[in-house]
């Protein structure tokens, strides 16, 4: 018996597709699809100041005039809200004892707004440290003037505006001038110079907050002086009363007690506000220091440790 033919005479049988050829293409397609889902970093996304049409400022520096206006609006809203909704509340009575309490509330809102903006901006800057596709993952990769262009292209592919990020700006400044730098330590000097500049900018951005931390307790002491003067003036009237009965003396002592309450309450409000702002500013400042340390560690591990400039001297 004849065996059945496996195909048309004169034509070879079809070969199954090789899995070795299709697998790399599928993997590449998968990587391309995965990278398409990663949005480019943009320092303006999530920045409250950019949402209202202002520029993002320098890295973590907040716009003091903007938050001054926000503090003014919030103080007016609180005053009107208490007057309408809680006109008999103890809190409103305490705030109205002396004008310094409203000034303390206003300065507290101003500081809290600046600290909130700095916290948001610091979180945005930390996104750059989590960008894993900047440096090639190959273990034999050497960073030199010939390969620095690839890294710069990766940075521009990851970030919409690289110079808005502290990390990318440092790397761009150093890598763009590798051809003019003789030794690795010179690159390290560039990074150190930028680190000092960024640290100075961050420190100077706390000038308004530090000034208000000192101003708020002074306002409390001013309120104390006002309250004591009111109490002493009212007590003098009590002493000048002669032949008054106990009920009359008791009614005359009410302004004295009110003056003492003003003296103590204004100091209490101011000290509580100053302590709160001091603690929050310390926490935000520590986050910014952690950002600077993270950027320095990143540039040391991923740039300086891979540099090779001897072939280009």
C-alpha positions in Angstrom: 0.0 0.0 0.0 1.1 3.5 -0.8 1.6 6.0 2.1 -0.6 9.1 1.8 1.3 12.1 0.5 2.3 14.8 3.0 1.9 17.7 0.6 1.3 18.8 -2.9 3.9 17.2 -5.3 6.7 19.6 -6.1 6.0 21.8 -3.0 7.7 21.4 0.3 5.6 21.0 3.4 5.0 24.2 5.5 7.4 24.6 8.5 6.1 25.6 11.8 7.1 29.1 13.0 10.2 29.1 15.1 9.6 30.2 18.7 13.1 31.8 18.7 12.2 34.4 16.2 8.8 35.3 17.6 9.8 35.5 21.3 12.2 38.5 21.0 9.7 40.4 19.0 7.0 39.7 21.5 9.3 40.8 24.3 10.2 44.0 22.5 6.6 44.7 21.9 5.8 44.1 25.5 8.6 46.5 26.6 7.4 49.1 24.2 3.8 48.8 25.4 5.0 49.0 29.0 7.1 52.1 28.4 4.2 53.8 26.6 2.2 53.7 29.8 5.0 55.7 31.7 4.1 59.3 31.6 7.0 61.8 31.3 8.0 63.6 34.4 6.8 67.2 34.6 7.6 69.4 37.6 4.5 71.4 36.9 2.1 68.5 37.4 0.8 68.6 41.0 2.3 72.0 41.8 -0.3 74.2 43.3 1.4 77.4 42.2 1.4 76.2 38.6 -2.3 75.4 38.8 -3.1 79.1 39.4 -0.9 80.2 36.5 2.3 81.1 38.3 5.7 79.7 37.5 7.0 76.7 39.5 9.9 78.7 40.9 13.3 77.2 41.6 12.9 73.6 42.6 11.4 73.7 46.2 11.1 77.5 46.7 7.5 78.6 47.3 5.9 81.8 46.3 5.6 83.9 49.4 3.3 86.6 47.9 0.8 83.9 46.7 0.5 82.4 50.1 0.3 85.8 51.6 -2.9 86.3 49.6 -4.2 82.9 50.5 -3.6 83.6 54.2 -5.5 86.9 53.9 -8.5 85.2 52.4 -8.5 82.4 55.0 -8.3 84.8 57.8 -11.3 86.8 56.5 -13.3 83.6 55.9 -12.6 82.4 59.5 -13.6 85.8 61.0 -16.8 86.1 58.9 -17.7 82.4 59.5 -17.3 82.7 63.3 -19.3 86.0 63.4 -22.2 84.4 61.4 -22.2 80.8 62.6 -20.7 81.0 66.1 -21.1 84.5 67.3 -21.4 83.4 71.0 -18.6 80.9 70.9 -15.7 81.0 73.4 -13.2 80.8 70.5 -14.5 84.0 68.9 -14.6 85.7 72.3 -11.0 84.8 72.8 -9.9 86.0 69.4 -11.7 89.3 69.9 -9.9 90.0 73.2 -7.0 91.5 71.3 -6.1 92.3 67.7 -2.8 90.3 68.1 -4.8 87.0 68.1 -6.0 87.7 64.6 -2.5 88.7 63.5 -1.2 85.4 64.9 -3.8 83.5 63.0 -3.0 85.4 59.8 0.8 84.7 60.1 0.1 81.1 60.9 -1.9 80.6 57.8 0.9 82.2 55.8 3.5 79.9 57.2 1.4 76.8 56.7 0.7 77.7 53.1 4.5 78.1 52.4 5.3 74.8 54.2 2.6 73.0 52.3 3.9 74.3 48.9 7.4 73.2 49.9 6.3 69.8 50.9 4.5 69.3 47.5 7.5 70.6 45.6 9.9 68.3 47.5 7.7 65.3 46.6 7.8 66.3 43.0 11.6 66.6 43.0 11.8 63.1 44.6 10.1 61.6 41.5 13.4 62.1 39.6 15.2 59.8 42.0 12.7 57.0 41.2 13.3 57.4 37.4 15.1 54.0 36.7 15.6 54.4 33.0 18.3 57.2 33.0 21.5 55.2 33.2 22.0 52.0 31.1 21.7 48.9 33.2 24.6 47.1 31.6 27.3 46.3 34.1 30.1 47.1 31.6 28.7 50.6 30.7 31.4 53.3 31.0 30.4 57.0 31.1 32.7 59.1 28.9 32.3 62.1 26.6 31.4 59.7 23.9 28.5 58.0 25.8 27.3 61.0 27.8 25.0 62.0 24.9 23.0 58.8 25.3 22.4 59.6 29.0 21.3 63.1 28.1 18.9 61.7 25.6 17.5 59.4 28.2 17.0 62.3 30.6 15.1 64.3 27.9 13.0 61.2 27.2 12.1 60.8 30.9 11.4 64.4 31.8 9.3 67.0 30.0 11.5 69.9 31.3 14.6 68.3 32.7 16.1 71.6 34.1 13.0 71.9 36.4 14.4 68.9 38.4 17.3 69.4 40.7 18.8 66.0 39.8 18.5 66.3 36.1 19.9 69.8 36.1 23.0 68.7 37.9 23.6 65.8 35.5 22.9 67.9 32.5 25.4 70.6 33.6 28.1 68.0 34.3 27.6 65.7 31.3 27.3 68.5 28.8 30.8 69.7 29.7 32.6 66.4 30.0 34.7 67.2 26.9 36.1 70.3 28.7 36.8 68.5 32.0 40.1 66.9 32.5 39.7 64.6 35.5 37.0 62.8 37.4 37.5 65.0 40.5 36.7 68.0 38.4 33.3 66.5 37.7 32.9 65.9 41.4 33.7 69.6 42.0 30.9 70.6 39.6 28.5 68.4 41.5 29.7 69.8 44.9 29.3 73.4 43.6 25.7 72.7 42.5 25.0 70.9 45.8 26.1 74.0 47.7 24.1 76.3 45.5 20.9 74.2 45.9 21.5 73.9 49.7 21.9 77.7 49.9 18.7 78.3 47.9 16.7 75.9 50.2 18.1 77.6 53.3 17.3 81.1 52.1 13.7 80.0 51.2 13.0 79.7 54.9 13.7 83.4 55.6 10.0 84.3 55.8 9.2 81.4 58.0 12.0 82.0 60.4 11.1 85.7 60.6 7.5 84.8 61.4 8.5 82.2 64.0 10.1 85.1 65.9 7.4 87.6 65.1 4.5 85.5 66.4 5.7 85.2 70.1 6.4 89.0 70.0 2.8 89.6 69.1 1.8 87.4 72.0 3.9 89.5 74.4 2.3 92.6 72.9 -1.1 91.2 73.7 0.1 90.4 77.2 1.2 94.0 77.8 -2.2 95.2 76.4 -4.1 92.9 78.7 -2.1 93.8 81.8 -2.5 97.5 81.1 -6.3 97.0 80.8 -6.3 95.0 84.1 -4.2 97.6 86.0 -6.3 100.4 84.7 -9.5 98.7 85.8 -8.0 97.8 89.2 -7.1 101.4 89.8 -10.8 102.3 89.4 -11.6 99.7 92.0 -9.1 101.1 94.5 -10.6 104.6 94.0 -14.0 103.4 95.0 -14.8 104.3 98.6 -17.6 103.1 100.7 -18.8 100.6 98.0 -20.5 97.4 98.9 -19.3 94.0 98.0 -21.5 93.6 94.9 -20.3 96.9 93.5 -16.6 95.9 94.0 -17.3 92.5 92.4 -18.7 94.2 89.3 -15.7 96.5 89.1 -13.4 93.5 89.2 -14.8 92.0 86.0 -12.7 94.2 83.7 -9.7 93.4 85.8 -10.2 89.7 85.2 -10.9 90.3 81.5 -7.6 92.1 81.2 -5.7 89.3 82.8 -7.5 86.8 80.5 -6.3 88.8 77.5 -2.8 88.9 78.9 -2.5 85.1 79.3 -4.6 84.0 76.3 -2.7 86.1 73.8 0.6 84.6 75.0 -0.8 81.1 74.9 -2.2 81.4 71.3 1.1 82.9 70.1 3.3 80.3 71.7 1.1 77.4 70.4 1.2 78.8 66.9 5.0 79.3 67.0 5.7 75.8 68.3 3.5 74.3 65.7 5.1 76.2 62.9 8.6 75.4 64.2 7.9 71.6 64.3 6.4 71.6 60.9 9.2 73.6 59.3 11.7 71.3 60.9 10.0 68.3 59.4 9.8 69.9 55.9 13.4 71.0 56.1 14.5 67.5 56.9 12.7 66.2 53.8 14.5 68.7 51.7 17.8 67.7 53.3 17.0 64.1 52.5 16.3 65.1 48.9 19.7 66.8 48.7 21.4 63.7 50.2 19.6 61.4 47.8 20.7 63.4 44.8 24.3 63.5 46.0 24.2 59.7 46.5 22.7 59.2 43.1 25.3 61.2 41.2 28.1 59.5 43.1 26.9 56.0 42.5 25.6 56.4 38.9 27.8 59.1 37.4 31.1 59.5 39.3 31.6 55.8 39.8 31.2 55.1 36.0 33.3 57.9 34.6 36.3 57.3 32.5 38.1 60.4 31.1 41.7 59.1 30.7 41.1 58.1 27.0 40.0 61.6 26.2 42.8 63.6 27.7 
